Amino acid sequence: MDVMMPQLGETVAEGTVATWYKQEGDQVQADEILLDVETDKVSMEIPAPKAGTLAQILVKAGETVEVGTILGVIQGEGETLAEPAVKEAVAAEANTVVEPASPVETSGAPTLTARVARNENYKLSPAVRRLVAEHSLEISAIQGTGRNGRVTRRNVIEFIESSGTAPTAAPAAPGGDTSGRIPFNRIRKLTADHMIKSKATSPHVLQAVEVDFSNIDRARQSVKDSWKAQRGYSLTYLPFIAHAVCAALREFPHANASVGDDELILHSDVNLAIAVDLGPEGLVAPVIHRAHRMNLTQLAEGIRDLAARARSNRLKLDDLSGGTYTLSNSGTFGTLITAPIINQPQVAILSTDGVRKKPVVVEHPDGDSIAIRPVGILAQSFDHRAIDGAYSAAYLDRLRKLLEGTDWFSEI
């Protein structure tokens, strides 16, 4: 039976084999983890589709191939191994180069941002892109030997060796001795690559609003004990914010969109990505699909489920694809305001920061007064290519009004 490169997301056309856990000739059990594959967004474990012998490994670790390519062959008991078809060879040479539309003129040494921006004109595999970024290279200087002039990982390594840019020893840290070195794992590397790409791709703009959470607090307190007794966890602010975000995005569809080739792609569904902290390993942003169709309780359950499965490495491929808008929650740590980085190719991301009691002016027909209220800041980073400040501000204003004015008692 063939082991195939899976579809790692709706818009992902290729993946890189990161690690094989078995060698040719090894026995494998059905559903045993066989290898890891990764893209610029996600790293996933691939289980064996059946028990047998790993008869062939057709794509080695570090090689990038298109979705649907045969990675290896498992031979069951009594089966005869078929000749591997042409499928086996579309391996490491599958890192496509697309000629940039127009070269960028620079004077002197290029900045990191300029270099990354120019390299974005080329279609590169995650492995090649990471290697290029690590050594601060320009793809235009590297001769590709793959199909149609594609630049492969081998091309980059040979370029580094021939130009003498490979470091012979780790540089000393400023200030003297180090207390230790922790190599980046795959998730941390993928996160770093994705963040650099996002900042180089989108002109980020930050806007923020203050929200009075008194109305939400009263609703939370009314079900605090029964909620935890029934479900085993506390009802936080995040499901309320997610519910209001879905409603506001239906009124402001340009914020629930992605950027294509000189076009804004509007999405009919609100697929809400929720950033989940994995500690020192990095973060992932699994997706609640069609979140706009869910009530408050369903959203709370969905957020809880995704976070639990992300931290126990039980996410499925579908959980990590199709997001149209992202929520990043640092509020549990009491942050004041966060400028989050956009989750490409989305056009906006919202940070939910800490809610604190503070004195606020309360307006009344018979005069203003000062009251102690729970107040928090919601900060949105948006892509200025896609939407403008007035549109983003109007969306945030609507979001604030929904959070402060909704009858949350009826929603619980």
N, C-alpha and C positions, 0 to 999 in steps of 0.2 A: 504494500500500500504506500502511496506517495504521501510525503509530508510537505504541505504547501505553505508558501508565504501568505499569511492571512491578510484580509483587508483591515488595516489598523486605523479605521476612521473613514468617514464618507469621502473626504477629499484627498486621502493619502494614496499615492500610486505606487510607492515602493517602500521597502524596509531593509534594515541592516541586520545581519546575523551577528549578535553580540557574543554569545557563548554557546558552545555545545557541551552538554553534560555527559554525553555518551560518545564512545568511539566506534568506528566501524567494527562489526563483529560482536558488539556488546548485546546482551539480552535486555529487552525493555518490557515493561508491563503496560497494559492499557492505562491511559491517563497519567502515567509517570511523566514528570517534567523532563522534556527532551532537550530543549534549547531556549534561549532568550532571543527575542528580536526587538528592535527599537526603531523609532522614527524620530523626527525632531520634536515630537510632542509626547511620546509615550514609550515605555519599555514594558514588554509583556512576556510572561512565561508561556511556552507552547508545549502542551502535553502530547504524548504519543497517542495516535488515533486507535492503535490496537497493540496487542502483545505480539512479540516476535523478536527477530534479530535485526539490528540496524545494519542492513547490508551495504548501504552506500550513503556517503555524505557528499552531496553534489555542490553545496555552497558552503564555503569555509567561513569561520569567524572573521568579521571585519569586512566581508563582502556585502554589497548592496544589490538587490534584485527587485524586479517588479512584482506587484501583487499577483499571485497565481503561479509563480515559478516554483518548480519542485526543488525543495531544499535537501531532501534525503528520501531513502526508500527503506521501509520496514518489510522484511520477508517473514511471513507466517510459516508455521510448521507445515511441511509438505508442499510449499509453494515453490515455483521456479522463478528465479529473478529475470524479469524482462530487461531487454536492452534499454538503457536510458535514452530517451529520445533527445531531440535537439534542445529540449527544455533545460538540460543541465548546464548549458554553457552561458546563459545570460547572467553570469555571476558578477565578479568584481568589476567588470568593464561596463557596468550599467549605470554609471554616474554621468548623466547627460550634461553637456555644456551647451548653453544657448548664448549666442553672441550678443553682447550688450548693445542696446539701441544706439547709444552714443557715448563715447569715452568721456570721463570726467577729467577736466584739466585741473591740475594742482601745481602749486609751486612749492619746492622743497619736499620734506618728508610728509606723507599723507597722515592725517589724523586717523585715530581708530574709527571714529564715526564715518568719515569719508570712505575709508577702506571697506568697512562692513557694508556700506550702502552700495559701493561698486560691486562687491562680491555677490550682493543680492540679485544682480542682473543675471547670474548664472544659476542654473538648476543643478544643485549638488546634493549628494547623499548626506545624511546626518553625520556619518563617520568622516567624510571628506571635509564637510563644513567645520566640524569641530577641530580637526587637525589644522586646517587653514587658520582658524581663529586663534588657536593656541600658539602658533608661530608667527602671527601677525603678517600673513602673506597676502599677496594680490593674485587672484586666480589668473588674470590676464598674462602674468609672467610665466605660467606653467603650461608646458606643451602636453596636451592630452593625447593619449594613444589608444583610447577606447573607441568604440563604434561612434562614427560621426564626430570624431574629435573629442570624445568625452574624457574628462579628467578623472582619473581613478585614484584610489588611495595610494597605490604603488607609485603613481606619477608624483604625488605630493611628497612622499617619503624620499624618493630619488632626488627631487628638487632640493629638499632640505639638506640631504647628505652632500650633494654636489656644490651647494652654495655655502656650506659651512655654517648654516644658521642653527643647526641642532646643538643645544647646550651640552657641554661635556660634563658638567656637574651642576648640582642644584645651587642657585645663587644664595648667598648668605642673607639672612633676614636683617633688616635695619635694627640697630641697637644691640647687636651681639648674638649670643647663642639663642637657639630656638628651644621651646619646651616640647616640641614634637611636630610631626607632619601627618596630616590626614588626607590621603588621596580622595579626590572626588569620586563618589560612586556614580552609577549610570543615571539615577534620577537627578542628582545634583548637577551632573554635566548637561543633561537634557534641559533642566531648568535654566541653567546659565545661558546656554545657547539660545533658548526661546526668549529670554529676557533681552539679550543683546539684539536679537533680530527684531523684537517688537519696538525697542527704543529707536533703532535705526530706520524702521519702516514708517512708523506713525508719529506725526507731530502731536505730542501729548499736551493736553491742557487740563488743568485741575480746577474744579469748582466744588464748593461745599456749602451745605446748609445746616443750621441748627434745628433740631427737632425736639419738641416737648413730648416725652414718652409717658406723661401722666395717665392718659387714657388707656394706653397699653398696660401700664403697671397695674391699674385697678382690675383689668380683666385677668391678668396673670395671677394676681393675688387671690382672686375669687375661686380659682381652680387649682391653686398651687399644691395643696395636699392630695386632693383626689387624683390629679394628673400624675404625680410622682408615684402614688400608690398603685395605679393601674398600669403605668407604662415603665416605671423603673428609672426615669430620668426627669430632669426639671424642664419646664417650658421656658425657653429663653426668648430674647427679643428677635432672634434671626428669622423664625418662621413668619412673624408679623411683618418684618421688613420684606421678606421674599414675596409674601402675598400682595403687599402694596406695590412692590416693584412690578409684578406681573400685570396688575391693573393699570399702572401708569404707562408701561410699555405698550399696552394696547392702544393708548391714546397718543403715544409718541413713537410710532413704528420706526422712525429713522434711527433711533437708539438701539433697536433690536434688529441689527443688520450686520452685514460684513462687507468688506471692500473687495471688489473684483478688479478686472482690467478696465480702468476708467469708468467704473460704474458702482453704484451702491445697490447691494442685493438685500431686499427687505424679506424678512422671514415671517411666515404666517403663524408659526408656533413660537412660544417663549420657552426655549430650552435653557434652563437656568443652571449654569456651571457654579459649583460651590467649591471654593478653594479650601483644601484640607491640609493642615500642617502635619508632616510626618516626622517632625523633630529635625535632628541634624541631617537626615537623609534628603530633605527637600520638601516639595509639596506637589500635589496633584489637584486637578480641578474636575472631578467627576460631574456628570450632568443629570439633572432631573428633567426628563423629557416631558413636554407639554405641561409644564408647571402651571400655566394659566388656567388649566382645567381642574386644578386641585383646590380643595378647601384648606383652611388653616391646619387642621389636624393631619391631613394627608401630607402637607408640606413638611410639617414637623417630623413625621415618621420617615419621609423620604430623605431629609437632611441627615437624620440620625443614622439611617441605614447606610447611606453612602459613606459617611465618615467612618463608621465601624468597619465596613468592608475595605475601605482604602487603607486603614491602619493595620488590618490583618492580611493585606495582600490578596483580597478576594474579589477585586473588581473585574468585570468582564469588559471585552472590547467595546461593546455598545455603551458602557457607562462613561467612556472617555471620548466619545465623538458626538458631534452635532450641536455643541453649545452655541447659543446666540448672544448671551449676556452673562457676565460673571459677578458673583458676590464674593468679596474677600472680608473675612471677619477677624479683626484684631481686637475687638472690643472686650473680649474676656481678659485681656492683659491690661486694660485700662488706658489704652492709647488715646491721645487727644485728636490727632488727624493724621491720616495716611494717604500718600499719593501713590496709588497702585499702578502697576504696569499692565497695559492692555493685553488681553489674551487673544492673540492673533488667530483668525482674521476678523474678530469682532471689532466693534467700533467704540465700545465703552465698558468700563468696569467700575463697580461701586464698592467702596470700603466702608464698613460699619465699625465705628470706633466706640470707645467706652462711654457709658451713660453714667453721669454723676449728678448728684443733687447740687443745685446752685440757685441763688436768688435771681428771679426773673420778674419783669414788669408784666402784670396781668391787666389787660384793658377791660374796663366795664363802662356801660353807658353813664353811670353816675360817678365815674372817676377811676383813675388807675390805682393799682396797689402792687405791693411787692410780695411775692410768694416763693416758697421753696419748691422747686420742681425738678424731676429727673430729666436731664437734658443731655443729648448726645449729638455728635457731628456725623453726617453722611457726606463722604467726599467721592466725587466721580472724576475719573480721568477719561477724557474722550479724544477721539481721533479727529483733529481739525480738518482733515481732508473730507470727512464724511458729514459732520454736523458743525454748526457754529455755536458760539457762546450763548446767544439768545435762546436757541432751541434747547440746549442742555440746561440752561437756567430755568426755562419754563417747565421742563420735565422734572427737575429737582423740586421746584415749587409745588407741582402737582403731587409728587411723592410725599412731600412733607404734609400737605393738607390731608392726604389719604391716611397717613399714619396718625395724625392728630385728631381727625374728625370721624373716622370709621367707627361704627357700633361694634366693637370687638367682642362684646358679650354675646352677640348673636352669631359670631363667627366661630366661637370655640365649640 
